[in-house]
Amino acid sequence: MLERTQRGVAVVMALLVVALATSAATYILWQQSLWVRQVENLNARAQADAIARAAASWAATILAEDDPAIDHLGENWARRMPPFPAEQAQVVGEMVDEQAKFNVNNLAREGGAAPHDFVAFQHLLAAVGLPVGLAEAVVDWLDADAEVMPPNGAEDSYYLARDPPYRTAGRRVLELAELAHVKGFDAQILARLAPFVTALPEETPVNVNTAPPQVLQAVAPGLSREEIARVVEQRKTKPFQSREDFMQALGRPRSASSPVAQIDVKSRYFSAEATVRLGRVVVAYRALLQRSERRPPALVALFQVAI
């Protein structure tokens, strides 16, 4: 009887050892599989980064071949790139004229808020259905002084009372996403503004050959919807050749209050947006490119974009 009991215990112990060994082997294999997948994802991500930089270089080549005297939506850079294979990946992309948008960094020039740009930004906010009071908060975020711009501005005293506390930027913003920290802004407001507002490293005019109707309405206040629609339709077949050409198309004489200084028919800043799909990895990038008359287009910044 004792011998039979001992044999039973031995069998149970053997089964436990086998189960433990099997579990350990399974865990090791799972860990190894996880490690291999992580390595594959890291390699794919590195390859996607390289492809994105190559796409930015390709976009710069297109800009280098473009005539810088005038930019409009009928040029090669404005054509959306169809999906194409690249190094076992698939790339989809397009180029956008960043000067088709209102440059938020125009709001804080030397000496404080620029009056014409401030009014234009208020008009743009109204055109997209947002509170015009957001303009004061943006100016205070950008300018270097500590004076609150009434009635909706906010300086350090407001932000230091938040949890967690922080201070205003006191400088130009590098990305539009930075405005998420500004009083009154949230993700929904930024998403609504994104097609019409940009953040560029210097003051820039709006290109009237590429700007959407809302931006045209902001920089040329007083235009009716019919006038805006006529201008947008006209530039499809006959892009504006100069600022004065645009003003003449409006049927209005140039005056001290005309928005000539805020507009142009050519652009220096463009963004190249690319989505790279490589295996399980899908990443999107936006490259900011600057074109100069004296040197080839240069990559200013490369950002990863949330998908």
TIDREN-418741 format. One record per residue: chain; x, z, y of N, C-alpha, C in turn; residue in three letters. Coordinates in steps of 0.1 Angstrom, whole numbers. Layout:
BEGIN
REC   kette     n.X     n.Z     n.Y    ca.X    ca.Z    ca.Y     c.X     c.Z     c.Y   rest
REC       A       X       Z       Y       X       Z       Y       X       Z       Y    ala
...
% end
This chain:
BEGIN
REC   kette     n.X     n.Z     n.Y    ca.X    ca.Z    ca.Y     c.X     c.Z     c.Y   rest
REC       A       8       0     -12       0       0       0       9       0      13    met
REC       A      19       8      12      28       9      24      36      -4      26    leu
REC       A      39     -10      15      47     -23      15      38     -34      22    glu
REC       A      25     -34      17      15     -44      23      14     -42      38    arg
REC       A      13     -29      42      11     -26      56      24     -31      64    thr
REC       A      35     -28      58      47     -32      65      48     -48      67    gln
REC       A      44     -55      56      43     -69      57      34     -74      67    arg
REC       A      22     -67      69      13     -71      79      18     -69      93    gly
REC       A      25     -57      95      31     -55     108      42     -65     111    val
REC       A      50     -69     101      60     -79     103      54     -93     107    ala
REC       A      43     -96     101      36    -109     104      31    -108     119    val
REC       A      25     -97     122      20     -96     136      32     -97     146    val
REC       A      43     -90     143      54     -90     152      60    -104     153    met
REC       A      60    -112     142      65    -125     142      56    -134     151    ala
REC       A      43    -132     149      33    -140     158      35    -136     172    leu
REC       A      37    -124     175      40    -120     190      52    -126     195    leu
REC       A      63    -126     187      76    -132     191      74    -147     194    val
REC       A      67    -154     184      64    -168     186      56    -171     199    val
REC       A      45    -162     201      37    -164     213      45    -162     226    ala
REC       A      54    -151     225      62    -149     237      72    -160     240    leu
REC       A      78    -165     229      87    -176     231      80    -189     236    ala
REC       A      68    -191     231      60    -203     235      57    -202     250    thr
REC       A      53    -189     254      49    -187     268      61    -189     277    ser
REC       A      73    -184     272      85    -185     280      89    -200     282    ala
REC       A      88    -207     271      91    -221     271      82    -229     280    ala
REC       A      69    -226     279      59    -233     287      62    -230     302    thr
REC       A      65    -217     305      68    -213     319      80    -221     324    tyr
REC       A      90    -221     316     103    -228     320     100    -243     323    ile
REC       A      92    -249     313      89    -263     315      81    -266     328    leu
REC       A      71    -256     330      63    -258     342      71    -256     355    trp
REC       A      81    -247     355      90    -245     366      98    -257     368    gln
REC       A     103    -263     357     112    -274     358     104    -286     363    gln
REC       A      91    -288     358      83    -299     363      80    -297     378    ser
REC       A      77    -285     382      75    -282     397      87    -285     405    leu
REC       A      99    -281     400     111    -284     407     114    -299     408    trp
REC       A     111    -306     397     113    -321     397     104    -327     407    val
REC       A      91    -322     408      81    -328     417      85    -325     432    arg
REC       A      90    -313     434      95    -310     448     107    -318     452    gln
REC       A     116    -321     443     127    -330     446     122    -344     448    val
REC       A     113    -349     440     107    -362     443     100    -363     456    glu
REC       A      93    -352     460      86    -352     473      96    -352     484    asn
REC       A     107    -344     483     117    -344     493     124    -357     495    leu
REC       A     127    -364     483     133    -377     484     124    -387     490    asn
REC       A     111    -386     487     101    -395     492     100    -393     507    ala
REC       A     100    -380     511      98    -377     525     111    -383     533    arg
REC       A     122    -381     528     134    -386     534     134    -401     535    ala
REC       A     129    -408     525     128    -422     525     117    -427     535    gln
REC       A     106    -419     536      96    -422     545     101    -421     560    ala
REC       A     109    -411     562     115    -409     575     124    -421     579    asp
REC       A     132    -425     569     140    -437     572     132    -449     574    ala
REC       A     121    -451     567     113    -463     569     106    -462     583    ile
REC       A     102    -450     587      96    -449     600     106    -452     611    ala
REC       A     118    -448     610     129    -452     620     131    -467     620    arg
REC       A     131    -473     608     132    -487     607     121    -494     614    ala
REC       A     109    -489     613      97    -495     619      98    -493     634    ala
REC       A     104    -482     639     106    -480     653     116    -491     659    ala
REC       A     126    -493     651     136    -503     655     130    -517     655    ser
REC       A     121    -520     645     114    -533     645     105    -534     657    trp
REC       A      99    -523     661      90    -524     673      99    -526     686    ala
REC       A     110    -520     686     119    -522     698     124    -536     699    ala
REC       A     126    -543     687     130    -557     687     119    -566     693    thr
REC       A     106    -562     690      95    -570     695      94    -568     710    ile
REC       A      97    -556     715      97    -554     730     108    -561     736    leu
REC       A     119    -562     730     131    -568     735     129    -583     737    ala
REC       A     120    -589     729     117    -603     730     106    -606     740    glu
REC       A      99    -596     744      87    -598     753      92    -599     768    asp
REC       A      84    -607     775      87    -609     789      83    -596     797    asp
REC       A      92    -589     803      89    -577     810      82    -578     823    pro
REC       A      80    -591     828      74    -593     841      60    -589     841    ala
REC       A      53    -590     830      39    -587     829      36    -583     815    ile
REC       A      27    -574     813      23    -569     800       7    -569     799    asp
REC       A       2    -575     788     -12    -576     786     -15    -576     771    his
REC       A     -28    -575     768     -33    -573     754     -32    -586     746    leu
REC       A     -28    -597     752     -27    -609     744     -13    -612     739    gly
REC       A      -4    -603     741      10    -604     737      13    -600     723    glu
REC       A      24    -603     717      27    -600     703      27    -585     700    asn
REC       A      32    -577     709      33    -563     707      20    -556     705    trp
REC       A       9    -563     711      -4    -557     710     -12    -560     697    ala
REC       A      -6    -568     689     -13    -572     676     -10    -562     666    arg
REC       A     -21    -557     659     -20    -547     649     -13    -552     637    arg
REC       A      -3    -545     632       5    -549     620      -3    -547     607    met
REC       A      -5    -557     599     -12    -556     586      -4    -548     577    pro
REC       A     -10    -542     566      -2    -534     556       9    -543     550    pro
REC       A      21    -538     548      31    -546     542      40    -537     534    phe
REC       A      46    -542     523      55    -533     514      69    -532     521    pro
REC       A      75    -520     519      88    -518     524      95    -507     515    ala
REC       A     105    -511     507     112    -501     499     103    -493     490    glu
REC       A      94    -500     483      85    -493     473      74    -485     481    gln
REC       A      74    -486     494      63    -479     502      54    -490     508    ala
REC       A      43    -485     514      34    -493     521      33    -488     536    gln
REC       A      35    -497     545      35    -493     559      24    -500     567    val
REC       A      17    -492     575       7    -498     584      10    -493     598    val
REC       A       9    -502     608      13    -497     621       7    -505     633    gly
REC       A       9    -500     645       5    -508     657      13    -502     668    glu
REC       A      13    -510     679      20    -506     692       9    -504     702    met
REC       A      12    -494     711       2    -490     721      10    -490     735    val
REC       A       4    -495     745      10    -494     758       7    -480     764    asp
REC       A      17    -472     765      14    -458     770      10    -458     784    glu
REC       A      14    -468     792      10    -469     806      -4    -475     808    gln
REC       A     -11    -477     797     -25    -480     797     -33    -467     800    ala
REC       A     -26    -456     798     -32    -443     799     -27    -436     812    lys
REC       A     -34    -425     816     -31    -417     827     -20    -407     823    phe
REC       A      -9    -407     830       3    -399     827       0    -385     833    asn
REC       A      -2    -375     824      -5    -362     829       6    -356     837    val
REC       A      18    -360     835      30    -354     842      31    -359     856    asn
REC       A      22    -369     860      21    -373     874      15    -362     883    asn
REC       A       8    -353     876       1    -343     884      10    -333     891    leu
REC       A      22    -331     887      31    -321     893      44    -328     897    ala
REC       A      44    -333     909      56    -339     915      63    -329     924    arg
REC       A      74    -333     930      81    -323     939      72    -320     950    glu
REC       A      71    -307     953      63    -303     964      48    -299     961    gly
REC       A      45    -300     947      32    -296     943      24    -307     938    gly
REC       A      11    -305     937       2    -315     931       2    -328     940    ala
REC       A       2    -339     933       1    -352     940     -14    -355     942    ala
REC       A     -19    -356     955     -33    -357     958     -40    -368     951    pro
REC       A     -34    -380     951     -41    -392     946     -42    -391     930    his
REC       A     -31    -386     924     -31    -384     910     -41    -373     905    asp
REC       A     -42    -363     913     -51    -352     910     -65    -357     910    phe
REC       A     -69    -364     921     -83    -369     922     -85    -379     910    val
REC       A     -75    -387     907     -77    -397     896     -79    -390     883    ala
REC       A     -72    -379     880     -74    -371     868     -88    -365     868    phe
REC       A     -93    -360     879    -106    -355     880    -117    -365     876    gln
REC       A    -115    -377     882    -124    -388     879    -123    -392     864    his
REC       A    -111    -391     858    -110    -395     844    -117    -384     835    leu
REC       A    -115    -371     839    -122    -361     831    -137    -363     832    leu
REC       A    -143    -366     844    -157    -368     845    -161    -381     837    ala
REC       A    -153    -391     837    -156    -403     830    -158    -401     814    ala
REC       A    -150    -392     809    -150    -389     794    -159    -377     791    val
REC       A    -166    -372     801    -176    -361     799    -170    -347     797    gly
REC       A    -158    -345     804    -152    -332     804    -153    -325     818    leu
REC       A    -152    -312     818    -152    -305     831    -140    -309     840    pro
REC       A    -143    -312     853    -133    -316     862    -124    -304     865    val
REC       A    -128    -292     863    -120    -280     866    -108    -279     858    gly
REC       A    -107    -286     847     -95    -286     838     -83    -291     846    leu
REC       A     -85    -299     856     -74    -305     864     -66    -294     870    ala
REC       A     -72    -284     876     -65    -273     883     -56    -266     873    glu
REC       A     -62    -263     861     -54    -256     851     -42    -263     847    ala
REC       A     -43    -277     845     -32    -285     841     -21    -285     852    val
REC       A     -25    -286     865     -15    -286     876      -7    -273     876    val
REC       A     -14    -261     874      -7    -248     874       2    -247     862    asp
REC       A      -2    -253     851       7    -253     839      20    -260     841    trp
REC       A      19    -271     849      30    -280     851      39    -276     862    leu
REC       A      33    -271     873      41    -269     885      50    -257     884    asp
REC       A      60    -256     892      70    -245     891      67    -233     899    ala
REC       A      56    -233     907      53    -222     916      44    -212     908    asp
REC       A      41    -201     915      33    -191     909      19    -189     916    ala
REC       A      16    -199     924       3    -199     931      -8    -205     923    glu
REC       A     -19    -198     922     -30    -203     914     -38    -213     922    val
REC       A     -41    -224     916     -48    -235     923     -63    -232     921    met
REC       A     -71    -229     932     -85    -226     930     -93    -238     928    pro
REC       A    -105    -237     921    -110    -224     916    -108    -222     902    pro
REC       A    -101    -231     894    -100    -230     880     -86    -229     875    asn
REC       A     -76    -228     884     -63    -227     879     -59    -214     872    gly
REC       A     -47    -214     867     -42    -202     860     -27    -202     859    ala
REC       A     -21    -191     863      -7    -189     862      -3    -179     852    glu
REC       A      10    -174     853      15    -165     842       6    -153     840    asp
REC       A       0    -147     851      -8    -135     849     -19    -137     840    ser
REC       A     -25    -149     839     -36    -152     830     -31    -153     816    tyr
REC       A     -20    -160     814     -15    -162     800      -8    -150     794    tyr
REC       A      -2    -142     802       4    -130     797      -6    -120     792    leu
REC       A     -18    -121     796     -29    -112     792     -35    -116     779    ala
REC       A     -31    -128     774     -37    -133     761     -29    -127     749    arg
REC       A     -35    -129     738     -29    -124     725     -26    -135     716    asp
REC       A     -14    -139     713      -1    -133     719       1    -139     733    pro
REC       A       9    -131     741      11    -135     755      21    -146     756    pro
REC       A      21    -155     766      31    -165     769      30    -169     783    tyr
REC       A      39    -177     788      40    -181     802      37    -196     803    arg
REC       A      34    -201     815      32    -215     818      45    -223     815    thr
REC       A      44    -236     813      55    -244     811      64    -245     823    ala
REC       A      58    -247     835      66    -249     847      74    -261     847    gly
REC       A      71    -271     839      78    -284     838      69    -294     832    arg
REC       A      74    -307     831      67    -317     825      65    -314     810    arg
REC       A      54    -317     804      52    -316     790      58    -327     782    val
REC       A      63    -325     770      69    -335     762      58    -342     753    leu
REC       A      48    -335     749      37    -341     741      24    -336     747    glu
REC       A      14    -345     745       1    -341     750      -5    -329     743    leu
REC       A       0    -327     731      -5    -315     723      -2    -302     729    ala
REC       A       8    -302     738      12    -289     745       1    -284     754    glu
REC       A      -8    -293     758     -19    -288     766     -29    -279     759    leu
REC       A     -28    -278     746     -36    -269     738     -35    -255     743    ala
REC       A     -23    -252     749     -21    -238     754     -27    -236     768    his
REC       A     -32    -246     774     -37    -245     788     -51    -240     788    val
REC       A     -54    -232     798     -67    -226     800     -78    -237     800    lys
REC       A     -88    -234     791     -99    -243     790     -98    -254     780    gly
REC       A     -86    -256     774     -84    -267     765     -85    -262     750    phe
REC       A     -89    -271     741     -89    -268     727     -87    -282     720    asp
REC       A     -88    -281     707     -85    -293     699     -95    -305     701    ala
REC       A    -108    -301     703    -118    -311     706    -116    -318     719    gln
REC       A    -112    -311     729    -109    -316     742     -97    -326     742    ile
REC       A     -87    -321     735     -75    -329     734     -78    -342     726    leu
REC       A     -86    -342     716     -90    -353     708     -97    -363     717    ala
REC       A    -106    -358     726    -114    -367     735    -105    -373     745    arg
REC       A     -94    -366     750     -86    -371     760     -75    -381     755    leu
REC       A     -71    -379     742     -60    -386     737     -60    -401     739    ala
REC       A     -71    -409     738     -71    -423     740     -68    -427     755    pro
REC       A     -69    -417     764     -69    -421     778     -57    -413     786    phe
REC       A     -51    -404     779     -40    -396     786     -28    -396     778    val
REC       A     -16    -396     785      -3    -396     778       6    -386     785    thr
REC       A      17    -383     780      28    -374     786      41    -382     785    ala
REC       A      45    -387     797      57    -395     798      68    -387     806    leu
REC       A      81    -390     803      92    -382     810      94    -385     824    pro
REC       A      87    -394     830      88    -396     845      74    -401     850    glu
REC       A      73    -402     863      61    -406     869      59    -421     867    glu
REC       A      47    -425     863      44    -439     859      30    -443     864    thr
REC       A      29    -456     869      16    -461     872       8    -466     860    pro
REC       A      -4    -469     862     -13    -474     851     -13    -489     851    val
REC       A     -11    -495     839     -11    -509     838     -26    -514     837    asn
REC       A     -30    -521     848     -44    -525     848     -47    -537     839    val
REC       A     -37    -543     833     -39    -553     823     -43    -547     809    asn
REC       A     -40    -535     807     -41    -529     793     -50    -516     794    thr
REC       A     -53    -510     805     -60    -498     806     -74    -499     802    ala
REC       A     -80    -489     795     -94    -489     791    -103    -487     804    pro
REC       A    -115    -490     803    -124    -489     814    -124    -475     821    pro
REC       A    -124    -465     813    -124    -451     818    -112    -449     827    gln
REC       A    -100    -454     824     -88    -452     831     -89    -460     844    val
REC       A     -94    -472     843     -95    -481     855    -104    -474     865    leu
REC       A    -115    -468     860    -125    -462     869    -118    -450     876    gln
REC       A    -109    -443     869    -102    -432     875     -92    -436     886    ala
REC       A     -84    -446     884     -74    -450     894     -80    -459     905    val
REC       A     -92    -464     902     -98    -473     913    -112    -467     915    ala
REC       A    -114    -455     920    -127    -449     922    -136    -457     930    pro
REC       A    -149    -456     927    -159    -463     935    -163    -476     928    gly
REC       A    -156    -480     918    -160    -492     911    -173    -489     902    leu
REC       A    -182    -499     902    -194    -497     894    -191    -502     880    ser
REC       A    -199    -499     870    -197    -503     857    -197    -518     855    arg
REC       A    -205    -525     864    -205    -539     863    -191    -545     868    glu
REC       A    -186    -539     878    -173    -543     883    -162    -541     873    glu
REC       A    -162    -529     867    -152    -526     856    -153    -536     845    ile
REC       A    -166    -539     841    -168    -548     830    -163    -562     833    ala
REC       A    -165    -566     846    -160    -580     850    -145    -581     850    arg
REC       A    -139    -570     855    -124    -570     855    -118    -570     841    val
REC       A    -124    -562     832    -119    -562     818    -121    -575     811    val
REC       A    -132    -582     814    -135    -595     808    -126    -606     814    glu
REC       A    -123    -605     827    -114    -615     833    -100    -614     828    gln
REC       A     -95    -602     826     -81    -601     822     -78    -606     807    arg
REC       A     -89    -608     799     -87    -613     786     -82    -627     786    lys
REC       A     -86    -635     796     -82    -649     797     -72    -652     808    thr
REC       A     -72    -643     818     -63    -644     829     -58    -631     834    lys
REC       A     -47    -626     827     -42    -613     831     -37    -613     845    pro
REC       A     -38    -601     851     -34    -600     865     -19    -601     866    phe
REC       A     -15    -609     876      -1    -612     878       6    -602     888    gln
REC       A      -2    -594     895       4    -585     905      -6    -574     908    ser
REC       A      -2    -564     915     -12    -554     920     -22    -560     930    arg
REC       A     -17    -568     939     -25    -575     948     -35    -584     942    glu
REC       A     -31    -590     931     -41    -599     923     -52    -591     918    asp
REC       A     -49    -578     913     -60    -570     908     -69    -566     920    phe
REC       A     -64    -562     931     -72    -558     942     -81    -570     947    met
REC       A     -76    -582     947     -84    -593     951     -95    -596     941    gln
REC       A     -92    -593     928    -103    -595     918    -114    -585     920    ala
REC       A    -111    -574     926    -121    -564     929    -129    -568     941    leu
REC       A    -124    -578     949    -131    -582     961    -130    -572     972    gly
REC       A    -119    -564     972    -117    -554     982    -104    -556     989    arg
REC       A    -103    -555    1002     -91    -556    1009     -82    -544    1006    pro
REC       A     -69    -546    1007     -60    -535    1005     -60    -526    1018    arg
REC       A     -61    -513    1016     -61    -503    1027     -53    -491    1023    ser
REC       A     -52    -482    1032     -44    -470    1030     -50    -462    1018    ala
REC       A     -63    -463    1015     -68    -455    1004     -69    -463     991    ser
REC       A     -63    -475     991     -63    -484     979     -53    -477     969    ser
REC       A     -56    -479     956     -48    -472     946     -36    -481     942    pro
REC       A     -30    -489     951     -19    -498     947      -7    -490     941    val
REC       A      -4    -479     947       8    -472     942       6    -466     928    ala
REC       A      -7    -465     924     -10    -459     911     -11    -469     900    gln
REC       A     -10    -482     903     -13    -492     894      -1    -502     893    ile
REC       A      -1    -510     882      10    -520     880       4    -530     870    asp
REC       A      12    -541     868       8    -551     858      18    -552     846    val
REC       A      28    -543     847      38    -542     836      40    -528     832    lys
REC       A      47    -526     821      49    -512     816      63    -511     811    ser
REC       A      68    -498     811      81    -494     806      80    -486     793    arg
REC       A      69    -480     791      68    -471     779      57    -476     770    tyr
REC       A      61    -476     757      52    -480     746      54    -470     735    phe
REC       A      44    -469     726      45    -461     714      42    -470     702    ser
REC       A      51    -468     692      49    -475     679      44    -465     669    ala
REC       A      32    -467     664      26    -458     654      27    -464     640    glu
REC       A      32    -456     631      33    -461     617      29    -451     607    ala
REC       A      21    -455     597      18    -446     586      24    -451     573    thr
REC       A      32    -443     567      40    -447     555      34    -440     543    val
REC       A      31    -448     533      26    -442     520      36    -445     509    arg
REC       A      42    -434     503      52    -436     493      49    -426     482    leu
REC       A      43    -431     471      39    -422     460      28    -412     464    gly
REC       A      31    -400     462      21    -389     466      23    -386     481    arg
REC       A      33    -391     487      37    -387     501      30    -397     511    val
REC       A      22    -392     520      17    -400     531      20    -393     544    val
REC       A      27    -400     553      31    -394     566      29    -404     577    val
REC       A      26    -399     588      24    -408     600      33    -404     611    ala
REC       A      38    -413     618      48    -411     629      44    -419     641    tyr
REC       A      49    -414     653      47    -421     665      60    -420     672    arg
REC       A      65    -432     675      78    -434     682      76    -438     697    ala
REC       A      81    -430     706      80    -434     720      92    -442     724    leu
REC       A      90    -454     729     100    -464     733     100    -466     748    leu
REC       A     112    -467     754     113    -470     768     120    -484     770    gln
REC       A     114    -492     777     120    -505     780     126    -505     794    arg
REC       A     138    -511     795     145    -512     807     149    -527     810    ser
REC       A     151    -530     822     155    -544     826     170    -546     822    glu
REC       A     178    -536     822     192    -538     820     197    -535     806    arg
REC       A     189    -529     798     194    -526     784     182    -527     774    arg
REC       A     185    -528     761     175    -530     751     166    -518     751    pro
REC       A     153    -519     746     144    -508     744     150    -497     736    pro
REC       A     148    -485     741     155    -473     735     144    -464     729    ala
REC       A     147    -457     718     139    -447     712     140    -434     720    leu
REC       A     129    -429     726     129    -417     734     126    -405     725    val
REC       A     117    -406     717     113    -395     708     106    -400     696    ala
REC       A     107    -393     685      99    -396     672      92    -384     668    leu
REC       A      78    -385     667      70    -374     664      63    -377     651    phe
REC       A      61    -366     643      52    -367     632      37    -364     636    gln
REC       A      28    -372     632      14    -371     636       6    -366     625    val
REC       A      -3    -357     627     -12    -351     617     -22    -362     612    ala
REC       A     -24    -363     599     -33    -373     594     -47    -367     591    ile
% end
